Amino acid sequence: MTSSPSLSYVALVSRDVPAACEVLGGVLGLARTDCALGGDTVPVFAVGDAALALFEPGDPFVHETDRTGVHHIGLSVDDLDGTTARLAAAGISARDAGRPGLAGGRHVELDPDDTVGVRTCLVDPLTIDRSASPRIERIDHLGVASADNRKAISVFTDTLGLPIESQQTDMEVQTTVESFTSDKYGVVYHSRPPRPVGGLRVAFLTACDCELEFLQNFDPSHGAEIAHGASGTTRQDQGAITKYIESRGQGLHHVALKSPDINATLAALGDAGCTMIDTVGRPGSRRALIGFIHPKSLGGLLLHVVQRD
């Protein structure tokens, strides 16, 4: 392999593909190409140098899964056969190398047990319409629910060759302030030491013009608290990752799209009838503003918008 793999596409499973297509194409303005696959076509939306491909539950290309969400990633490589052999020698085996891929390209599926639960395929480059969108610049990152970021880095950086962009710790901390009010002595305030209530260890690994964001629970004792109907917080983000791993195991969790104006994009999504978790951008990783769309608006897909320099 002469260069690092590049993210070619992300396979998404939606129980309402037409609605998801309307959001991605109609509201967000992403260019659509219908790519041939096994005698049928698949809607594929260009996002920067990568793409989002939509599948219905039960489609053979996603192993007839009935689970919605981010199914797998396709990484394009310079030498598919050579890379497959090199990875096999390093302990990452190919589980299925016989199926045709999108638009007639080759498709080698790696065993997810060897890739920390991240369903990963090696593919040929994908040629599609890449007309620019005024609302979305590219995929910012793909969120991955991780049980062990060090193991993820061992696989995706040390073996697959994706460079580390950055690492950080996201924490939500509560501070309790007591007050003592007297008619003679006035008011005295006493602050208790800050107490962490939720957090994530985060590692960003670069795959072309976006990153894989590995999210590991900072402290399992924090539990998995999620306040449905409320705007997101770091504590809720940690809870969502914890619940995902408990129910599905490690793996791809969400898609984040980079926007030059997050509040305008969130407003456009809301005006189009999408149910929003966040109506305005809130602080997120890498000095960003983030805002989530409720999965029911995309047929079970969790997607959020990111604005950052």
N, C-alpha and C positions, 0 to 999 in steps of 0.2 A: 504494500500500500504506500503510495507516494505522497499522499496528503491525508488530512483528517477527513472522516466521513462528513457529508453535508446532509442536513435534513431535507428530504425530498417532499414528503407528504406526511400528513397525520390522518389516520383512519378513524372516523367518528361514527358511532352507532346511535341513531335517533329513531324514536318511535313515531316521529312526525317529520319525515324528510322534507316534504313541501314547505312546512312552516320554517324549518331551519334554513332552507334555501332562500326563502323570502327575507329572513333576517340577514343572512350573509350577503346575498346579492342585492336585494331591494333596498334594505335599510343601510347596510354598511358599504354598499357599492363595490364589492369584490367581484372581479371578472370571473365568469363561469366558463368552464370547458367540460363537455360531456365526453368522458374518456371510455373507450371500449374496454370491456372486461368480460370474458367468457360468454360471448354472444349477446351481451347486454351493454348498457352504458351506465356510468357512475358520474353524478355531478361532482365536479372538482373545482374549488375556488382558489385562485392564486392569492397568496398573502406574502408579499415581498419575494424572497427567493424560494419559498416553500409553498405548500398548498394544503387545503383541507378537503378530504374526500368523504362524502356522506354515504352511509349504508343503512339499510333497514335491519332490524333484528331478524335473525334467521338467515341472513345472506351467507352463502358458502365461503365467500372471501374472508369473512370474520368468524369462521368456524361455527356458523349457525348459532352464535350466542344470542341469548335473549336479553342480555344486560346492555343498557345504554351507557354512553360515555365515550371516553377516549380509548380506543381498542389497541392500536399499535402505531408505531412510527416506521417510516421507510427511510433508511439512510442510503444515499447514493455514494458509491465508491468508485475509484478509478479502475480497479481490477477486481471484479466480483469473485471470480474463481480463486484468485490468489488470496484475497482477503478471507474468503470462507475457509480455505485450507490453513491459513495462519491462525485464525481464531480457534479452529478445531485443535490445533497443536497447543494452544494456550488454555484449553479447557472449556471453550464456548462452542458447543456443537450446533449443527444445523438440524432442525427437526423436520423441515419440509422444504425441499429444493426443487420440486417438480412442477409447481403450479405457475401458470403465467401471471404476470403482474399487470398493473394499470397500463393502458395504452399499448399493450403487447410487449412491455418490457419484462426482463427477467426478475425473479423474486425468490429470495432465499430467506426462509424464516429461521431465526435463531431460537434455541430452547430458552423460554423465559426463566426456567430454573437456574440458568447460567447467567442471566442478565438482571438479577435482583428483582424479578417480577415484571420488568418492563418489556412488553412484547415488542420485539425489534426485528425488522426485516432489512436485508441488504438488497438494494434495487439498482436498476439502471436509472440514469437521469430522466426526469419527466419533462416533456415539451408541451406547454400549454400557453394560453393567452395570459399575459402578465400585465395587462393594462392597470395603471395605478388607480387607487381609490382615494378620494379626498378625505375620508374619515379614518382609514386604517393604513398604517405604513408597512407593517410586517407583523409576524408573530413575535411577541416579546419573549415569551417562555412557555414551556409546557410543565405544569406542576406534576410532580411525582411523589406519591405517598411512600415514604422510605422508613424502613426499620433500622437502617445502619448506613449513614452517609459515607463512612470510611470504606465500606464494602462497595458501595456504588461508585466511588471514585476509583477504587481498584479495578473495577470492570470497565467503566466508560472512559476513564482517563488513561490509566496505565496500560490497558489492553486494547481498547477500541481507538484511543488516541484523541478524545475530545479534551481540549485544554480547559483548565479551571479558570473561569472568569472572575469569581469572587466567592467568599464564604462569609456568613454573618450569623448572628443570633438575634431573633426577634423575641422580645419579652413584653408581657403586660404585667405591670406592677401596681399594686394597690397600697395607698398610704392612708392610715387611719389617724384622724386628728380628734383629740378629746378637748372639750372646753369645760372650764370650771368658773361659774359665774356667781359672784357674791355682791350683795348690796353694799358691802363695806370695802371689799378689797378689789373690786373690779373683775375683769375677765382674764383668765390665764388659759393659754392654749398649749397643749402637749401633743407632739407628733410621735407616733410609734414608728419603729423601723419599717421601711418599705418591705412588702411581702409579694414575691412573684406568684401570680395566679394562672399563668399560661405562657407557653413559649415554644419556639421552633428553632431547631438548628437547620440552617439553610446552606446549600451548596449549589452554585450555578456553574454548569459546564456548557461550553459553547459548541453548537452544531450549526455551522454556517452563519446566518444572520440572526439567530435566536439562541436561547439557552434551554437546557433541561434544568429545572429547579427542583432539587431533591429536598424534601421537607420531612424532617425527623422530629418527633415529639421530644421536647427538651427534658421534661420530667413526667413520667407516667403517672405520678401521684396527683397531677393536676386534673386528671379525669378527662371527660369529653363533653363539656357543657356547650350546648348550642341553643341560643334564644331565637326560635323561629319567629319571623316577622320583624326582627330588629336589624338595624344596620350591622355590618360585620365588625369584628374586633380581632386582635391577635389571639385572644383566648378562644374565640369561636373558630378561628382558622385552625388552631391547634386541635380543637375538639373535632372538627370535620376530618382532619387527617387521621386522628386516632380512631374514629368510628369507621372510616373507610378501610383501614388496615384490619380492624376487628371483623368486618363483614366480608371483605374481598381479598385481603392480603395486600402486599406491596404492589405498586403498579402506577400506571398513568392515571392522573386524577382530574386535571382541568387544562384548558387552553386560555392563554392570555394574549390579547391583541393590542399592539401599540398604536395609540392615537395621538395626534398633535393637539387635540382639545377634548379632554375626557368628559367635561361637563356637557359640552354640546353633543357629544356622541351618546352619552347616557340619556340625555333629554330626547334625542331622536329615537332611541330605542323605546323609551317610555311612551312617547307620542305615537309610536307605531303599534302600541298595545302590548309590549313585552312587560311581564311582571319583573320588577326590579328589586334586588336585595339592597343595592346602594343607588341612590338617586343623584348623588354628587360624589366626586372623588374623595377618598380617605387615605391617610398615610399608609404606605406599604414599603416593601423591601427596596433597596437601592435608591433611596430618596425619591420614590415614585408616589404618584397618586393612583389608586386603584378603585374599581367599582364593578360589582358582580351583577350579572343577569340571573334571574331564578331559572333553574334547569327546566321547569315545566314549559317555558317559552320556547325552548329549543328541543323539545321531545326527549328530555332527560340528559342533555349535555350541559356541563358546568363550564361557563365561559365568563371571563371578565376582561375589562378594558384597563389599559395601563397608560399613563402619561409620565414621561421622564425625559431628562436631557440625555 
